[in-house]
Amino acid sequence: MNVPLRARRPLALRFALRFAGAAFLLAGLPIITGYLYFLRAESRSVQTALGEFVQVAAASVSGEDSKIQGASVQTIAAPGRDLQAAYILSRGAGGNIIVSSDLSLTVGQTSDPGQVFPASRALKLQFDGLKSPLVEQVASAAEGDVYWVYAPLARTGNSPRTVLAIQIQDLVSPRSRQTAGLLALAFWVFLVLALGLLGWFSGRQVSSRLKIVLLGADRVASGDMNYRLTVDSPDETGVLGRAFNAMVARVYERETEAKQNLNLRNRQLQRLAGFQQAAAEIAQAAASQLDSEKLMQEVVDLVQQRFDLYYAGLFLVDETQDWAVLKAGTGAAGEAMLARGHRLPVGGGMIGWSIANAQGRVAQDAGRDAVRLATAELPETRA
């Protein structure tokens, strides 16, 4: 009998899949959370930088001609930021926010002052009291996010409030977001692969120990009940090995016990068969032998031979009912006791006691039985 040693789903593969799955789930959440936190922080950083940039621009254009103002705005633009429009806004008639100057124009171009600016609700509410830059994201594109940034211009006396408005596209953030996303994804994949490999090697180590147990089971199943595993590990595989050895020892003990019981049962059956055969032969002798003395001798001889006894004898009670007289005995001892007229008192010795009480009596050591009457012709009697 061979125990199959190759599993349909190897333990190492199952360990690898479970470790990788755990890494995918447990590491994925903090990595995604960290990436989202980075995006939020990066967006705040960009908006703060744009606000500072426009505030500097507002300080550089105060009190100058619009063409010169526009040139000043263009010169302070940082690399990676595309200035798409620049206006000076003011409050017009009817409360609308209008364009006072278009700083995006170059020399030779004309502007259309007085046009209504598409201001957001936040700008309308904060326009008159604006003290610090206001940044609003208005579009998101693959090339970069587009912002409107507003900064108050310096006022002289009771002059009306004016605000510098710049539309700018951030070209740096998409590249940084893409880099951060790739790094997060690479780290995620690395963790999944690393823990998957760790699970694979862990599963191989466990399966190699289990394979030793399987090989032992194969040897035991082949009939080698004396085989035992060499156990030197303090972990669960060591516990399994010791349990395996204890199980094999117990099975061997049960098997030995079963064989002994079977042998005992066979001997009992053989003894019963001997009883039946002896009874049949005695019945046959009784039917064919008319001489009672010869019949009694044949009976004791058959009993002694069939049951491999040391001695067999047959007693009959005499007319007085006081003595049990030997009528037939096996071997030389039987002949000697018959020659001297061997008899036993009824009630004395094991034989006399059995006759008097009409019961059988068994003694494992007849020499120590209190009611046994010793006979010189049978010195080897033990039971």
C-alpha positions in Angstrom: 0.0 0.0 0.0 1.4 3.3 -1.1 0.4 6.7 0.4 0.1 9.4 -2.3 2.9 12.0 -1.6 1.8 14.6 -4.2 -1.2 16.8 -3.3 -3.5 18.2 -5.9 -3.1 21.7 -4.2 0.4 21.9 -2.8 0.7 23.4 0.7 3.4 25.8 -0.5 1.1 27.2 -3.2 -1.7 27.7 -0.7 0.6 29.4 1.7 1.9 31.7 -1.1 -1.6 32.6 -2.2 -2.7 33.4 1.3 0.3 35.4 2.2 0.0 37.4 -1.1 -3.7 37.9 -0.5 -3.1 39.2 3.0 -0.4 41.5 1.7 -2.7 42.7 -1.1 -5.5 43.5 1.4 -3.6 44.7 4.4 -0.9 46.7 2.6 -3.3 48.0 -0.1 -5.4 50.1 2.3 -2.5 52.1 3.9 -0.8 52.5 0.5 -4.0 53.9 -1.1 -4.7 56.0 2.0 -1.1 57.4 1.9 -1.4 58.1 -1.8 -4.6 60.0 -1.3 -3.1 61.9 1.5 -0.1 62.8 -0.7 -2.5 64.0 -3.4 -4.3 66.2 -0.9 -1.1 67.6 0.6 0.4 68.2 -2.9 -2.8 70.0 -4.0 -2.6 72.2 -0.9 1.1 72.8 -1.5 0.4 73.8 -5.1 -2.3 76.2 -4.1 -0.2 77.8 -1.4 2.7 78.2 -3.9 0.4 79.7 -6.5 -1.1 82.1 -3.9 2.4 83.3 -2.9 3.3 83.7 -6.6 0.3 85.8 -7.4 0.8 87.9 -4.2 4.3 88.7 -5.4 2.9 89.4 -8.9 0.4 91.8 -7.3 3.1 93.7 -5.6 5.1 94.0 -8.8 2.3 95.4 -10.9 1.0 98.1 -8.5 1.0 101.6 -9.9 2.5 100.8 -13.3 1.3 100.9 -16.9 -0.7 97.8 -17.9 1.8 96.8 -20.6 4.6 97.1 -18.2 2.5 95.3 -15.6 1.9 92.4 -18.0 5.6 92.1 -18.7 6.3 92.0 -15.0 3.8 89.2 -14.5 5.4 87.2 -17.3 8.9 87.6 -15.9 8.1 86.2 -12.5 6.4 83.1 -13.8 8.1 80.0 -12.4 9.2 77.1 -14.6 6.5 74.5 -15.0 3.6 77.0 -14.7 1.9 78.2 -17.8 0.3 81.7 -17.4 -2.8 81.7 -19.6 -4.4 85.0 -18.6 -3.9 88.0 -16.3 -6.4 90.7 -15.5 -6.9 93.5 -13.1 -10.4 93.4 -11.8 -12.6 96.0 -10.2 -16.2 96.5 -9.1 -18.3 97.9 -11.9 -21.7 99.5 -12.0 -24.5 97.3 -10.7 -22.0 95.4 -8.5 -20.6 93.3 -11.3 -16.9 92.4 -11.3 -15.4 93.8 -14.5 -12.0 93.6 -16.2 -10.1 96.9 -15.8 -6.9 95.9 -17.6 -5.9 92.8 -19.6 -2.2 92.1 -18.6 -2.1 89.2 -21.0 -1.8 91.5 -24.0 1.5 92.3 -25.5 2.6 95.7 -26.9 0.4 96.6 -29.9 -2.7 94.7 -28.8 -5.8 96.4 -27.5 -8.1 95.4 -24.7 -11.8 95.7 -24.1 -12.0 97.2 -20.6 -15.3 97.0 -18.9 -16.2 93.5 -19.9 -17.9 91.4 -17.1 -15.6 88.9 -15.5 -17.1 85.4 -14.9 -16.5 85.6 -11.2 -17.2 82.7 -8.9 -19.5 83.0 -5.9 -16.6 83.0 -3.5 -14.9 85.8 -5.4 -18.0 87.9 -5.4 -18.4 87.5 -1.6 -14.8 88.2 -0.8 -13.9 90.7 -3.5 -14.3 94.0 -1.4 -12.7 92.5 1.7 -10.0 90.4 0.0 -6.8 90.6 2.0 -5.0 87.4 1.1 -4.7 85.3 -2.1 -7.8 83.3 -3.2 -7.0 80.1 -5.2 -9.8 78.3 -7.2 -9.3 75.2 -9.3 -11.4 75.5 -12.4 -10.3 72.6 -14.6 -8.3 69.4 -14.4 -6.4 68.0 -17.4 -3.8 65.4 -18.2 -1.2 68.2 -18.8 -2.0 69.9 -15.5 -4.7 71.5 -13.4 -5.9 75.0 -14.2 -6.4 77.6 -11.5 -7.7 81.1 -11.1 -5.7 82.9 -8.4 -6.7 86.3 -7.0 -4.6 88.7 -5.0 -5.6 92.2 -3.8 -3.6 95.2 -5.3 -2.4 98.0 -3.1 -4.9 100.9 -2.6 -4.1 104.6 -2.3 -6.5 106.7 -0.4 -10.2 106.1 -1.3 -9.4 104.4 -4.6 -11.7 101.5 -5.4 -10.7 97.9 -4.7 -8.7 96.2 -7.5 -7.7 92.6 -7.7 -5.1 90.9 -9.8 -6.5 87.7 -11.4 -4.2 85.2 -13.0 -5.2 82.0 -14.8 -2.4 79.6 -14.5 -1.8 75.9 -15.4 0.4 73.8 -13.1 2.5 71.5 -15.3 4.6 70.0 -12.5 1.9 68.3 -10.3 0.8 65.7 -12.9 4.4 64.4 -13.2 4.8 64.3 -9.4 1.4 62.6 -9.0 2.3 60.1 -11.7 5.7 59.4 -10.1 4.1 59.0 -6.7 1.4 56.7 -8.0 4.0 54.5 -9.8 6.1 54.3 -6.7 3.1 53.3 -4.5 2.1 50.7 -7.1 5.6 49.3 -7.3 5.9 49.1 -3.5 2.5 47.4 -3.3 3.5 44.8 -5.9 6.8 44.3 -4.1 5.0 43.6 -0.8 2.6 41.2 -2.5 5.5 39.3 -4.2 7.8 39.3 -1.2 5.1 38.0 1.2 4.0 35.5 -1.5 7.6 34.2 -1.7 7.8 34.1 2.1 4.5 32.1 2.1 5.9 29.7 -0.5 9.1 29.0 1.4 7.2 28.6 4.7 4.8 26.2 3.0 7.7 24.2 1.5 9.3 23.9 5.0 6.0 22.7 6.6 5.2 20.4 3.7 8.8 18.9 3.8 8.2 17.9 7.5 4.7 16.6 6.7 6.2 14.5 3.9 8.4 12.8 6.5 5.2 11.8 8.3 3.6 10.6 5.0 6.7 8.4 4.3 6.4 7.0 7.8 2.7 6.3 7.2 3.6 4.5 4.0 6.1 2.3 5.8 3.6 1.5 8.5 0.9 0.8 6.0 3.3 -1.6 4.2 3.5 -3.6 7.5 6.6 -2.1 9.2 5.0 -1.6 12.6 8.4 -1.1 14.3 9.1 2.1 12.3 9.2 5.4 14.3 9.7 9.0 13.3 12.8 10.9 14.6 11.2 13.8 16.3 13.4 16.8 17.3 11.2 19.8 16.6 9.5 21.7 19.4 6.7 23.1 17.2 3.4 21.6 16.0 5.2 19.3 13.5 7.1 17.8 16.4 3.8 17.3 18.2 2.4 15.6 15.1 5.4 13.3 14.9 5.1 12.3 18.5 1.4 11.7 18.1 2.2 9.6 15.0 4.6 7.5 17.0 2.2 7.0 19.8 -0.5 6.0 17.3 1.7 3.5 15.6 2.7 2.0 19.0 -1.0 1.8 20.0 -2.0 0.2 16.7 0.9 -2.3 17.1 -0.3 -3.1 20.6 -3.8 -3.6 19.5 -2.7 -5.7 16.5 -0.6 -7.9 18.8 -3.5 -8.2 21.3 -5.8 -9.1 18.4 -3.4 -11.8 17.2 -3.2 -13.2 20.7 -7.0 -13.2 21.0 -7.3 -14.9 17.7 -4.7 -17.5 18.6 -6.6 -18.1 21.9 -9.9 -18.4 20.0 -8.3 -20.8 17.6 -7.0 -22.9 20.4 -10.4 -22.8 22.1 -12.0 -23.9 18.8 -9.5 -26.7 18.4 -10.2 -27.8 22.0 -13.9 -27.7 21.3 -13.3 -29.7 18.2 -11.3 -32.2 20.3 -14.2 -32.4 22.8 -16.5 -33.2 20.0 -14.2 -35.7 18.4 -13.6 -37.4 21.8 -17.3 -37.5 22.5 -17.9 -39.1 19.1 -15.1 -41.7 19.6 -16.4 -42.5 23.1 -19.9 -42.9 21.8 -18.5 -45.1 19.1 -16.6 -47.2 21.6 -19.6 -47.5 23.9 -21.7 -48.8 21.0 -19.1 -51.3 19.9 -17.6 -52.4 23.2 -19.8 -54.6 25.5 -17.2 -55.3 28.2 -17.6 -52.4 30.7 -14.1 -52.7 32.1 -12.6 -52.4 28.6 -15.0 -49.6 27.8 -13.9 -47.6 30.8 -10.3 -48.1 29.9 -10.9 -47.0 26.3 -12.7 -43.9 27.5 -9.8 -42.7 29.8 -7.3 -43.5 27.1 -9.2 -41.4 24.5 -9.6 -38.5 27.0 -5.9 -38.6 27.9 -4.8 -38.7 24.2 -7.3 -36.2 22.7 -6.6 -33.5 25.3 -2.9 -34.3 25.8 -3.3 -34.8 29.5 -0.7 -36.0 32.0 -3.1 -38.6 33.5 -6.8 -39.5 33.3 -8.6 -41.9 35.6 -12.2 -43.1 36.2 -13.7 -43.7 39.7 -16.9 -45.4 40.7 -18.5 -45.3 44.1 -18.8 -48.7 45.8 -21.9 -50.2 47.4 -21.3 -48.6 50.8 -21.2 -45.1 49.2 -18.1 -44.4 51.3 -15.3 -45.1 48.8 -14.5 -44.0 45.3 -12.7 -46.9 43.6 -10.4 -46.4 40.6 -11.8 -48.5 37.7 -9.6 -47.3 34.9 -6.4 -45.3 34.6 -3.9 -44.3 31.9 -0.3 -45.2 31.7 2.0 -47.1 34.1 0.7 -45.1 37.0 -2.9 -46.2 36.2 -1.8 -49.8 36.0 0.0 -49.6 39.3 -2.9 -47.9 41.1 -5.4 -50.5 39.7 -3.1 -53.3 40.8 -3.1 -52.1 44.4 -6.8 -51.3 44.4 -6.5 -47.6 44.7 -9.5 -45.9 46.3 -10.3 -42.6 47.9 -12.8 -41.8 50.6 -15.9 -39.9 49.4 -15.6 -36.3 50.7 -11.8 -36.5 50.9 -9.4 -35.1 48.4 -10.3 -33.2 45.2 -11.9 -36.3 43.7 -13.8 -37.3 46.9 -15.0 -33.7 47.4 -16.3 -33.5 43.8 -18.2 -36.8 44.2 -19.6 -35.8 47.6 -20.7 -32.3 46.3 -21.6 -33.4 42.8 -19.5 -30.5 41.4 -16.4 -30.1 39.4 -13.3 -28.7 41.0 -10.3 -27.0 39.3 -7.0 -26.2 41.1 -4.1 -24.4 39.2 -1.7 -26.0 41.7 -3.0 -29.2 43.0 0.0 -29.6 45.3 -1.3 -26.6 47.3 -5.0 -27.6 47.3 -6.1 -28.2 50.9 -8.3 -31.2 50.0 -6.0 -33.0 47.6 -4.8 -36.5 48.6 -1.3 -37.1 47.3 -0.6 -40.2 45.2 2.9 -41.6 44.9 2.3 -42.8 41.4 1.6 -39.3 40.0 4.5 -37.1 41.3 4.3 -34.6 38.4 0.7 -33.6 39.0 0.3 -29.8 39.0 -3.3 -29.1 38.1 
